[in-house]
Amino acid sequence: MNIGPHTFEEFKQRATEFHGYAAPGLLLGGYMVAAAQQQLPPNTLFEAVVETKKCLPDAVQLLTLCSAGNNWMKVINLGKYAVSLFDKFTGQGFRIHLDVQKMAAYPEIASWFLKKKSKQEQDTDQLLLEIKTAGSSICSIAPIQIHSYFLGHNHMGQIGVCSQCGEAYPSNDGFLCRGCQGEAPYIMSKTHTSTPIVTENHNIHLVSAEEAVGKKLLHDMTQIIPGEYKGAAYSAGQIVSIGDVCRLQQMGRFTVAVETEENSSLVHENTGAEQFATRMSGNNVEFSLPPREGKINLRAQVDGLLCVDVKRLEAFNMVPDVMCASRQDAMEIKAGSEFAGTRVIPLFIHPDTYAQALHLLDRPLFSIAPLRTAKVGILVTGTEVFKGIIQDKFIPLISAKVAAYGCTVVHATIAPDDKTYLRDSIASMHDAGVDLLITTGGLSVDPDDVTRAALIEAGLTDILYGTPVLPGTMTLTGRITTKISTPTPTELGNACIIRQPQAGEMQVLGVPACALYFKTTLFDILLPRLLAGRVITRYELARMGEGGFCTTCKVCTWPKCFFVK
């Protein structure tokens, strides 16, 4: 039985030359690919999806134009010996797989395929004979429709140069190439790495404390008195006097580093820290100069929400010899509170390393978004509450939580599970000047829960429903606006879009019933973000999955715990 245009022996020879040896899986794969191709209409431009990494991809590359290199063949390793060929435009095609039930007449194939014998115990000649005889008869084939997201090619996009290794890579991979992000399967030899390697004491001139008299100190020197004091006893640039010698020796400083022409080409820790802090600081962020012991701390100028460009912060910390540590993104910060610190780790860094770090700071890492005092509307839904069968507890609960932020409840109402009534209630909220509408109830999957449908009919857009947080999974966010055009952000910060509601616009936060039972839910996480005008994204919500499981401690200490951090 031929394998496509080849006899069995011809394909066996080609398999040996391409694969290294005539593997049984490759020979059977040849029959499978040829049989699937026969099912396609003539002159069809097709692609392939292979469900195993073993042998079968080679059969596709031997018999078709599909290969991993041209991206016409995709390997989705499901652990199944199957291949699909499909029209690259419509996604219609055929899937063929080895059928265990049909192998009964071929015991050596069944034994090989089901791993009943070791390789040494197999009868190779009999196995090859059975493969040649069986061909595609031991396969099953069926029509399929490929998912749309497998159609077409994902283009590489823009090409950048990695600031760490200096090699070209797809910019969509991040601020550094994936290798420098830690995905490389190798360790580069020091003699071949393009990352600058800086020795700790490179170009640093050390002299005795006595010889330092009259010279400028190269760096701050810390004095520690256990339980009493820790700070810089001497500052960089300070001239050592004869009276300083004894104190330096008492501090354990029998040798000190002093300024010379030799170390003028490197970047000093204080210079680096100052430049880093300057570039990291966005809106409402400040710091004090000069750096202390090569470090600068950033602090908030106003009360507000801390916005951190998390990905860029990670990329910065991948650069050797520099660091920045901060509090978590989206934390509430008081004016004057320190929330981050940066420094150069050694006394000096190489200019190339310094340039890499600055390249990643082309826009701020941190900003503080002030919280507005919103005009809140509370819409409680539920026929049982509307009729007084169940006493409402949502309005006092929500009122107390928003009042803690200085917000005012300008309208509160209870509505039955009726879309028309709900739409009219939402219109009343708008007329009352509400800019933050908080709805409660009617957000689960019960057939009579109509809150979401009513909100959509009232003009709800930018809807996000469902978050990997417990409690609070069925929380809903969005906005209702009377304007057709999308409002322009008032501030484009560091990876956080800040956009306060415009006139006639309401932010919407749908709170599920779990908020009545649990002290802290997703409502408490999202409320300050909305008051800061932060645009909630699906990515931000998805990231909450890690840390999004509340352990419901008997004594709740949130926000001083891990929940959604």
C-alpha positions as CSV (number, residue, x, y, z in Angstrom):
1,M,0.0,0.0,0.0
2,N,1.4,3.3,-1.1
3,I,2.0,6.3,1.3
4,G,0.9,9.2,-0.7
5,P,3.0,9.3,-3.9
6,H,5.6,6.9,-2.4
7,T,5.8,3.1,-2.1
8,F,6.2,1.8,1.4
9,E,9.9,1.2,0.9
10,E,10.5,4.6,-0.6
11,F,8.8,6.3,2.3
12,K,10.7,4.1,4.7
13,Q,13.9,5.3,3.1
14,R,12.8,9.0,3.3
15,A,11.8,8.5,6.9
16,T,15.3,7.1,7.7
17,E,17.0,10.0,6.1
18,F,14.8,12.7,7.7
19,H,14.1,11.1,11.1
20,G,17.3,9.1,11.7
21,Y,15.5,5.7,11.5
22,A,12.3,4.3,10.2
23,A,10.2,4.8,13.3
24,P,6.9,2.8,13.4
25,G,5.1,5.9,14.4
26,L,6.4,7.9,11.5
27,L,5.5,5.1,9.0
28,L,1.9,4.9,10.4
29,G,1.8,8.7,10.5
30,G,2.6,8.7,6.7
31,Y,-0.5,6.6,6.1
32,M,-2.6,8.9,8.4
33,V,-1.5,12.1,6.7
34,A,-2.1,10.7,3.2
35,A,-5.6,9.5,4.1
36,A,-6.6,12.8,5.6
37,Q,-5.3,14.7,2.6
38,Q,-7.4,12.5,0.3
39,Q,-10.5,13.7,2.1
40,L,-9.8,17.4,1.3
41,P,-11.2,18.9,-2.0
42,P,-8.5,19.2,-4.7
43,N,-6.3,22.3,-4.6
44,T,-7.3,23.1,-1.0
45,L,-4.8,25.3,0.9
46,F,-4.6,23.5,4.2
47,E,-2.9,23.5,7.5
48,A,-2.3,20.9,10.1
49,V,-2.8,20.4,13.9
50,V,-0.9,17.5,15.4
51,E,-1.9,16.2,18.8
52,T,1.5,14.6,19.8
53,K,5.1,15.6,19.7
54,K,6.3,12.1,18.8
55,C,7.0,11.1,15.1
56,L,3.7,12.3,13.7
57,P,4.8,16.0,13.1
58,D,7.7,14.6,10.9
59,A,5.1,12.7,8.7
60,V,3.3,16.0,8.1
61,Q,6.5,17.7,7.1
62,L,7.6,14.9,4.8
63,L,4.3,14.7,2.9
64,T,2.9,18.3,2.9
65,L,4.0,21.9,2.8
66,C,3.1,22.3,6.4
67,S,5.9,22.7,8.8
68,A,6.7,24.3,12.2
69,G,8.9,26.8,10.5
70,N,6.2,28.3,8.2
71,N,3.6,28.0,11.1
72,W,1.2,25.9,8.9
73,M,1.6,23.1,11.4
74,K,0.8,23.5,15.0
75,V,1.6,20.9,17.6
76,I,-1.0,20.9,20.4
77,N,0.3,18.1,22.6
78,L,-2.8,16.4,23.9
79,G,-1.0,13.0,24.1
80,K,-3.1,11.5,21.3
81,Y,-1.8,10.0,18.1
82,A,-4.0,12.1,15.8
83,V,-3.6,14.8,13.1
84,S,-6.1,17.2,11.6
85,L,-5.8,18.7,8.1
86,F,-8.1,21.7,7.4
87,D,-8.8,24.5,5.0
88,K,-6.7,27.4,6.2
89,F,-9.5,29.9,5.5
90,T,-12.6,28.2,6.6
91,G,-11.3,25.8,9.2
92,Q,-13.2,22.8,7.7
93,G,-11.3,19.6,7.5
94,F,-10.7,16.1,8.8
95,R,-9.2,14.5,11.9
96,I,-7.6,11.0,11.8
97,H,-6.4,9.0,14.7
98,L,-5.1,5.5,15.4
99,D,-8.1,3.4,16.5
100,V,-7.3,0.9,19.3
101,Q,-10.4,-1.2,18.4
102,K,-9.3,-1.7,14.8
103,M,-5.8,-2.9,15.9
104,A,-7.2,-6.3,17.0
105,A,-6.2,-8.0,13.7
106,Y,-2.6,-6.7,14.1
107,P,-1.3,-7.9,17.4
108,E,2.3,-6.6,17.0
109,I,1.0,-3.0,16.2
110,A,-1.3,-3.2,19.2
111,S,1.5,-4.4,21.4
112,W,3.8,-1.6,20.2
113,F,1.2,1.1,20.4
114,L,-0.1,0.2,23.9
115,K,3.4,-0.4,25.2
116,K,2.8,-4.0,26.1
117,K,6.3,-5.0,25.2
118,S,9.7,-3.4,25.7
119,K,11.5,-2.3,22.6
120,Q,13.9,-5.2,23.0
121,E,11.0,-7.7,23.0
122,Q,9.4,-6.4,19.8
123,D,9.5,-8.3,16.6
124,T,10.5,-5.4,14.4
125,D,10.2,-7.3,11.1
126,Q,6.6,-8.4,12.0
127,L,5.7,-4.9,13.2
128,L,6.8,-3.3,9.9
129,L,5.0,-6.0,7.9
130,E,1.8,-5.4,9.8
131,I,2.1,-1.6,9.3
132,K,2.6,-2.1,5.6
133,T,-0.4,-4.4,5.4
134,A,-2.7,-2.4,7.7
135,G,-2.0,1.1,6.3
136,S,-4.7,3.5,7.2
137,S,-7.3,0.7,7.9
138,I,-6.5,0.9,11.6
139,C,-7.5,4.6,11.7
140,S,-10.7,6.4,12.2
141,I,-11.4,9.7,10.4
142,A,-14.1,12.3,11.0
143,P,-15.0,15.8,9.7
144,I,-14.0,18.7,12.1
145,Q,-14.3,22.5,12.3
146,I,-11.2,24.2,13.7
147,H,-11.8,26.9,16.2
148,S,-11.5,30.4,14.7
149,Y,-8.6,31.4,16.9
150,F,-6.4,28.8,15.2
151,L,-7.1,30.3,11.8
152,G,-4.7,32.9,10.4
153,H,-1.2,33.7,11.5
154,N,-0.1,35.7,14.5
155,H,2.4,38.1,13.2
156,M,5.5,38.7,15.2
157,G,4.8,42.5,15.4
158,Q,7.5,45.0,16.2
159,I,11.0,44.0,16.8
160,G,13.0,45.5,19.7
161,V,16.5,45.1,21.1
162,C,16.6,43.6,24.6
163,S,18.2,46.1,26.9
164,Q,19.8,43.3,29.0
165,C,21.3,41.0,26.4
166,G,21.4,43.3,23.4
167,E,19.7,40.7,21.1
168,A,16.6,41.3,18.9
169,Y,13.3,39.9,20.0
170,P,9.5,40.5,19.5
171,S,8.5,43.5,21.5
172,N,5.2,41.9,22.5
173,D,7.1,39.6,24.7
174,G,7.7,42.4,27.3
175,F,10.3,44.9,28.3
176,L,13.0,42.2,28.2
177,C,13.3,39.2,25.9
178,R,11.9,36.0,27.3
179,G,15.4,34.6,27.7
180,C,16.4,37.5,30.0
181,Q,13.0,37.1,31.8
182,G,14.2,33.6,32.9
183,E,12.8,31.3,30.3
184,A,16.2,30.5,28.6
185,P,17.0,26.7,28.8
186,Y,20.7,27.4,29.1
187,I,23.3,29.3,31.1
188,M,25.6,31.6,29.1
189,S,29.3,31.4,29.5
190,K,30.8,34.5,31.1
191,T,33.1,34.9,28.1
192,H,30.1,35.1,25.7
193,T,27.5,37.0,27.7
194,S,26.8,40.6,26.5
195,T,25.6,41.6,30.0
196,P,28.2,43.9,31.6
197,I,29.9,42.2,34.6
198,V,30.9,44.6,37.3
199,T,33.3,43.7,40.0
200,E,32.4,45.0,43.4
201,N,35.6,46.9,44.0
202,H,36.4,47.8,40.4
203,N,38.3,51.1,40.3
204,I,37.8,51.8,44.0
205,H,40.8,53.2,45.8
206,L,41.1,52.1,49.4
207,V,43.5,53.8,51.9
208,S,44.0,53.6,55.6
209,A,42.0,55.9,57.8
210,E,45.2,58.0,58.5
211,E,45.9,58.3,54.8
212,A,42.4,59.5,54.1
213,V,42.9,62.8,56.0
214,G,42.3,65.6,53.5
215,K,40.6,63.4,50.9
216,K,36.9,63.1,50.0
217,L,35.0,60.0,51.0
218,L,33.6,58.0,48.2
219,H,30.4,56.9,49.9
220,D,28.2,57.2,52.9
221,M,29.4,55.1,55.9
222,T,26.9,53.7,58.3
223,Q,27.2,53.5,62.0
224,I,25.1,51.0,64.0
225,I,24.6,51.2,67.8
226,P,22.5,48.1,68.6
227,G,19.0,49.1,69.7
228,E,19.8,52.8,69.6
229,Y,20.9,54.1,66.2
230,K,21.5,53.3,62.6
231,G,22.4,56.0,60.1
232,A,25.2,57.6,58.0
233,A,27.9,58.9,60.3
234,Y,29.8,60.2,57.2
235,S,28.5,61.2,53.8
236,A,29.9,60.8,50.3
237,G,32.1,63.8,49.4
238,Q,32.9,64.7,53.0
239,I,36.5,65.6,53.6
240,V,38.2,63.5,56.3
241,S,39.8,65.5,59.1
242,I,42.5,64.3,61.6
243,G,39.8,64.2,64.3
244,D,37.8,61.7,62.3
245,V,40.5,59.0,62.3
246,C,39.7,57.8,65.8
247,R,35.9,57.7,65.2
248,L,36.4,55.8,61.9
249,Q,38.5,53.2,63.7
250,Q,35.9,52.9,66.4
251,M,33.4,52.1,63.7
252,G,35.7,49.4,62.4
253,R,36.7,51.5,59.4
254,F,40.5,51.1,59.3
255,T,40.5,51.5,55.6
256,V,38.1,53.8,53.6
257,A,37.3,54.5,49.9
258,V,38.3,57.9,48.6
259,E,37.6,59.7,45.4
260,T,40.2,59.4,42.6
261,E,40.3,60.0,38.9
262,E,40.2,56.2,38.3
263,N,36.6,55.8,39.5
264,S,35.2,58.9,37.7
265,S,34.1,56.8,34.7
266,L,31.7,54.6,36.7
267,V,28.2,55.6,37.9
268,H,28.1,56.3,41.7
269,E,25.3,54.8,43.8
270,N,24.0,58.2,44.7
271,T,23.9,59.4,41.1
272,G,22.1,56.3,40.1
273,A,19.6,56.4,42.9
274,E,18.7,60.0,42.2
275,Q,18.1,59.5,38.5
276,F,16.1,56.3,39.2
277,A,13.8,58.1,41.7
278,T,13.3,61.0,39.4
279,R,12.2,58.8,36.5
280,M,10.1,56.5,38.7
281,S,8.0,59.3,40.2
282,G,4.7,60.1,38.6
283,N,1.8,62.2,39.7
284,N,1.7,63.0,43.4
285,V,5.0,61.3,44.2
286,E,7.9,63.0,45.9
287,F,11.3,62.2,47.5
288,S,14.1,64.0,49.4
289,L,17.6,64.6,48.3
290,P,20.4,63.9,48.7
291,P,20.3,60.1,48.8
292,R,21.2,58.5,52.1
293,E,23.6,55.6,51.9
294,G,22.9,55.2,48.2
295,K,19.1,54.9,48.7
296,I,16.1,57.0,48.1
297,N,12.6,56.4,49.4
298,L,9.5,57.7,47.5
299,R,6.5,59.0,49.4
300,A,2.9,60.1,48.6
301,Q,2.1,63.8,48.4
302,V,-1.6,63.2,48.8
303,D,-4.0,60.6,50.2
304,G,-4.9,58.3,47.4
305,L,-4.5,54.9,45.6
306,L,-1.0,53.7,44.8
307,C,-0.7,52.8,41.1
308,V,2.3,50.6,40.2
309,D,3.4,49.6,36.7
310,V,4.0,46.0,37.9
311,K,5.5,44.6,34.7
312,R,7.9,47.5,34.3
313,L,8.9,47.2,37.9
314,E,9.7,43.5,37.4
315,A,11.7,44.3,34.3
316,F,13.7,47.0,36.1
317,N,14.5,44.5,38.9
318,M,15.9,42.0,36.3
319,V,18.7,44.4,35.5
320,P,21.8,43.5,37.5
321,D,23.1,45.8,40.3
322,V,19.9,47.9,40.7
323,M,16.7,47.4,42.7
324,C,13.4,48.9,43.6
325,A,11.0,47.6,46.3
326,S,7.4,48.9,46.8
327,R,4.2,48.3,48.5
328,Q,1.5,46.4,46.5
329,D,-0.3,48.0,43.6
330,A,-3.8,49.5,44.4
331,M,-3.1,50.0,48.1
332,E,-4.5,53.1,49.9
333,I,-1.7,55.5,50.8
334,K,-1.7,58.4,53.2
335,A,0.0,61.7,52.3
336,G,3.6,61.6,53.6
337,S,3.8,57.8,53.7
338,E,6.8,56.2,52.1
339,F,5.8,53.4,49.8
340,A,8.9,52.5,47.7
341,G,12.7,52.7,47.7
342,T,15.3,52.4,45.1
343,R,19.1,52.1,45.0
344,V,22.2,51.0,43.2
345,I,23.3,47.8,44.9
346,P,27.1,48.1,44.6
347,L,29.0,51.3,45.3
348,F,29.4,51.8,41.5
349,I,27.8,50.3,38.4
350,H,29.0,50.1,34.9
351,P,27.6,52.8,32.6
352,D,26.1,50.2,30.3
353,T,24.1,48.6,33.1
354,Y,23.0,52.1,34.2
355,A,21.8,52.8,30.6
356,Q,19.8,49.5,30.6
357,A,18.1,50.5,33.8
358,L,17.3,54.0,32.6
359,H,15.9,52.7,29.3
360,L,13.2,50.8,31.3
361,L,12.2,54.0,33.1
362,D,11.0,55.9,30.0
363,R,7.8,56.6,32.0
364,P,7.0,56.6,35.7
365,L,6.6,53.4,37.7
366,F,4.5,55.0,40.5
367,S,1.7,57.5,40.8
368,I,-0.9,58.3,43.5
369,A,-4.5,58.8,42.3
370,P,-6.6,60.8,44.8
371,L,-9.9,59.4,45.8
372,R,-13.0,61.5,45.0
373,T,-15.9,62.0,47.2
374,A,-18.6,60.3,45.1
375,K,-22.3,60.9,44.9
376,V,-23.5,57.4,45.5
377,G,-26.8,55.8,44.5
378,I,-27.8,52.5,46.1
379,L,-30.2,50.2,44.2
380,V,-31.3,47.2,46.2
381,T,-33.0,44.6,44.0
382,G,-35.3,41.7,45.0
383,T,-39.1,41.4,45.1
384,E,-39.0,39.8,48.6
385,V,-37.2,42.9,49.9
386,F,-39.4,45.3,48.0
387,K,-42.5,43.7,49.5
388,G,-41.1,43.8,53.0
389,I,-41.0,40.0,53.3
390,I,-37.3,40.3,54.1
391,Q,-35.8,43.3,55.8
392,D,-33.2,45.2,53.8
393,K,-29.8,45.3,55.3
394,F,-27.9,46.4,52.2
395,I,-28.6,50.1,52.3
396,P,-27.1,50.7,55.8
397,L,-24.2,48.4,55.1
398,I,-23.2,50.1,51.8
399,S,-23.9,53.6,53.3
400,A,-21.5,52.9,56.1
401,K,-18.8,51.7,53.8
402,V,-19.0,54.6,51.3
403,A,-19.2,57.1,54.2
404,A,-15.8,55.9,55.4
405,Y,-14.4,57.4,52.2
406,G,-16.3,60.7,52.7
407,C,-18.9,59.9,50.0
408,T,-22.5,60.9,50.2
409,V,-25.5,58.7,49.4
410,V,-27.8,61.0,47.4
411,H,-30.4,58.3,46.4
412,A,-31.3,54.9,47.7
413,T,-34.2,52.7,46.6
414,I,-35.5,49.2,46.7
415,A,-36.8,47.7,43.5
416,P,-38.5,44.4,42.6
417,D,-37.2,41.9,40.1
418,D,-38.8,43.7,37.2
419,K,-36.7,45.2,34.4
420,T,-39.0,48.1,33.7
421,Y,-39.0,49.1,37.3
422,L,-35.2,48.7,37.5
423,R,-34.7,50.9,34.4
424,D,-36.9,53.6,35.8
425,S,-35.0,53.4,39.1
426,I,-31.6,53.7,37.3
427,A,-33.0,56.8,35.4
428,S,-33.9,58.3,38.8
429,M,-30.4,57.8,40.0
430,H,-29.1,59.6,37.0
431,D,-31.5,62.5,37.5
432,A,-30.3,62.8,41.1
433,G,-26.7,63.4,40.0
434,V,-25.4,59.9,41.0
435,D,-21.9,59.3,39.7
436,L,-21.4,55.9,41.4
437,L,-24.3,53.5,41.2
438,I,-24.0,50.5,43.6
439,T,-26.5,47.7,42.9
440,T,-27.1,44.7,45.2
441,G,-28.7,41.4,44.5
442,G,-29.9,39.8,41.3
443,L,-26.5,39.0,40.0
444,S,-26.4,35.2,40.3
445,V,-27.5,32.7,37.7
446,D,-31.1,32.3,38.8
447,P,-33.6,32.6,36.0
448,D,-35.4,35.5,37.8
449,D,-32.3,37.5,38.3
450,V,-32.8,40.4,35.9
451,T,-30.5,43.1,37.4
452,R,-27.8,42.6,34.7
453,A,-30.3,42.7,31.9
454,A,-31.9,45.9,33.2
455,L,-28.5,47.6,33.6
456,I,-27.6,46.7,30.0
457,E,-30.9,48.0,28.7
458,A,-30.2,51.2,30.7
459,G,-26.9,51.7,28.8
460,L,-24.3,49.7,30.7
461,T,-21.0,49.4,28.8
462,D,-17.5,48.2,29.5
463,I,-19.1,45.3,31.4
464,L,-16.9,43.0,33.5
465,Y,-18.8,40.2,35.3
466,G,-17.2,37.4,37.2
467,T,-13.9,37.5,39.0
468,P,-11.6,34.8,40.5
469,V,-12.1,36.1,44.0
470,L,-13.9,34.4,46.9
471,P,-16.1,35.9,48.3
472,G,-17.3,38.1,45.5
473,T,-17.1,36.1,42.3
474,M,-20.3,37.4,40.8
475,T,-19.4,41.1,41.2
476,L,-20.1,43.3,38.2
477,T,-18.4,46.5,37.0
478,G,-19.1,48.9,34.2
479,R,-20.4,52.4,33.4
480,I,-23.5,54.1,32.1
481,T,-23.1,57.1,30.0
482,T,-25.4,59.3,28.0
483,K,-22.6,60.2,25.6
484,I,-21.9,58.2,22.5
485,S,-18.1,58.8,22.3
486,T,-15.7,57.2,24.8
487,P,-14.4,59.8,27.2
488,T,-10.8,60.7,27.0
489,P,-8.7,59.7,30.1
490,T,-7.9,62.6,32.3
491,E,-4.6,61.0,33.2
492,L,-2.6,58.3,31.5
493,G,-0.4,57.1,34.3
494,N,2.0,54.2,34.7
495,A,0.0,51.3,33.2
496,C,-3.1,52.5,35.1
497,I,-5.7,54.6,33.2
498,I,-7.3,57.1,35.5
499,R,-10.6,58.4,34.2
500,Q,-13.1,60.0,36.5
501,P,-16.8,60.0,35.5
502,Q,-17.8,62.9,33.3
503,A,-21.0,64.9,33.7
504,G,-24.0,62.5,33.1
505,E,-21.9,59.4,33.6
506,M,-22.2,56.8,36.3
507,Q,-19.7,54.2,37.4
508,V,-21.5,50.9,38.2
509,L,-20.6,48.4,40.8
510,G,-22.8,45.3,41.2
511,V,-22.4,43.7,44.6
512,P,-23.6,40.1,45.2
513,A,-25.4,38.9,48.3
514,C,-22.3,37.5,49.9
515,A,-21.4,41.1,51.1
516,L,-24.2,40.7,53.7
517,Y,-22.4,37.7,55.3
518,F,-18.7,38.3,54.8
519,K,-16.9,41.3,56.4
520,T,-14.6,41.7,53.3
521,T,-15.4,40.9,49.7
522,L,-14.4,42.1,46.3
523,F,-16.6,45.1,46.9
524,D,-14.1,46.4,49.4
525,I,-11.3,45.8,47.0
526,L,-12.9,47.6,44.1
527,L,-14.5,50.6,45.8
528,P,-11.3,52.6,46.4
529,R,-10.2,51.9,42.8
530,L,-13.4,53.3,41.4
531,L,-13.2,56.3,43.7
532,A,-9.7,56.9,42.3
533,G,-11.1,56.7,38.8
534,R,-9.0,53.7,37.9
535,V,-10.3,51.9,34.9
536,I,-10.8,48.2,35.8
537,T,-9.5,45.8,33.2
538,R,-10.1,42.1,32.7
539,Y,-6.3,41.5,33.2
540,E,-6.4,43.2,36.5
541,L,-9.3,41.1,37.7
542,A,-7.7,37.9,36.4
543,R,-4.5,38.7,38.3
544,M,-6.5,38.7,41.5
545,G,-6.9,34.9,41.3
546,E,-3.6,34.6,43.1
547,G,-4.4,35.7,46.7
548,G,-8.1,36.0,45.9
549,F,-9.2,33.2,48.3
550,C,-10.2,34.6,51.6
551,T,-9.8,32.2,54.6
552,T,-12.5,34.0,56.6
553,C,-10.5,34.3,59.7
554,K,-12.4,34.7,63.0
555,V,-10.8,38.1,63.5
556,C,-10.5,39.9,60.2
557,T,-7.4,42.0,59.8
558,W,-7.9,43.1,56.2
559,P,-6.2,45.0,54.6
560,K,-3.3,43.8,56.7
561,C,-3.4,40.3,55.2
562,F,-2.7,38.5,51.9
563,F,-6.3,38.8,50.5
564,V,-6.1,40.1,46.9
565,K,-2.5,41.3,47.2
